Amino acid sequence: MRGHVRRRGARWQTVIEIGEQPAQVCPPCKKVYWLDGKWRERCPLCGGELEDVRRRRQSTRSGFRTKKEAQAALTKELSARQEGIYQEPSDITVAEFLVRRWLPDVKDSLKPSTYLSYSFHVMGYLVPRLGALRLRVLDPGHVNKMYRELGQARGGRRGKSLAPATRRHIHTTLRRALRDAVKWGLVSRNAAALADPPRVDRHNRTMNVWTREQIRTFLNHVADDRLFAMWRVFATTGMRRGEVCGLQWKHIDFERSLLTVRQARVNVGYKVQLGTTKTGASRVIPVGVNTVAALKAWRDRQADEFLELEIAQSPDHYLFTDKAGEPLHPDRVTKLFDQAVKAAGLPRIRLHDLRHSYATIGLLNGIHPKVMAERLGHADVMITLQTYSHVLKGMQESAAELLEASIDSE
């Protein structure tokens, strides 16, 4: 960030180059309104409709009696801006900051699914409860009150209280937004970082999973299903829904029985977008002989279906497609799973719980957490340990019995 001083009549003025900033402009009279002030529907001067733009902006302060005094003020402000402690004099509201500035400015740097989540939190919870406050007066007390109200009866959007985990996600969104507000010099502190978000007890939370026998029952039930190979991949790899939907034939090495996870097809407002895996990294998963056999059988069946559709099967085609040759929509996969579970007479679980079932069975059968973390695509083994702490607790008890029996045996 650069700046300089200049003489204005009998006084001196500081000038700092802020760079491009969001603003509103009135085409008829060319008046520019910066969005750190009150957002307007129409131009106060001529009543014309305003357009959202980005314009080069300078911050000026006038009235210094001497050049030396102006230079000292310039140095102090530049330092404060670079250290992130400068507070721009502004009457911008929390709603105007979140909706008109923050969301548009961070959109291109986020995954579409993350942006959708941020937008949902902003429009559904943050704006209705904090939006009318001036950003510069927002304090931890306001934030804590919001968390408390959301946790009360009828605190959520549908008249129900929000779970601690949901309120924690909202906290994460607000903290990120206010972190950027501090970085951009709009406020001097992050009120969310100083607040007390709800605690999430990950150690005592319940997890709906199937046993090994129930997974076997499910696979036997769908053995004649057109998409049996897909259900087997879910059950024997622990892959996420978007990762399975993003598989292409070029990602399978049949000779070495390896499956490479490189991408994911995710649902963003029901529109499917292709992106990276959740961690952004690819991984290779060895698969068993029965899963390989199921994939080979599906490859042949898909080739026959494509032949009738006059489509040439290629390595770039997605593994799992509908009867029209189109890749399956992730939500469609979930619906098909729910229908199959109901028909099989099994306890109802989410499709994602099949991943948890896979991990639980692996850990209970002695697979090292590090190995499970790599197969599941966790960025760190600590995520595996925290997520499946209930399983590890049972393993601790079993280990205690085995060790004691080993010591006491003759």
Protein Blocks (a to p, Z undefined) as FASTA:
>chain_A
ZZddddehjbccddddebjcdddddfknopacdfkbccdfbdfklopacddddddddddd
ehiabfklmmmmmmmmmmmmmnopaccddfbdfklmmmmmmmmmmmmmpcfklmmmmmmm
mmmmmmmmmmmpcfklpcfklmmmmmmmmmpghkamnopacdfklmmmmmmmmmmmmmmm
mmnopafbdfklmmccddddfklpccddddfklmmmmmmmmmmgmklmmmmmmmmnopaf
klmmmpcfklpcfknopacdfbdcddeehiacddddfkopacdddddfklmmmmmmmmmm
mmmmmmmnopacdfkbcfbdcfkopacdfklmmmmmmmmmmmnopacddfklmmmmmmmm
mmmnopafklmmmmnopabfklmmmmmmmmmmmmmmmmmmmmmmmmmpZZ
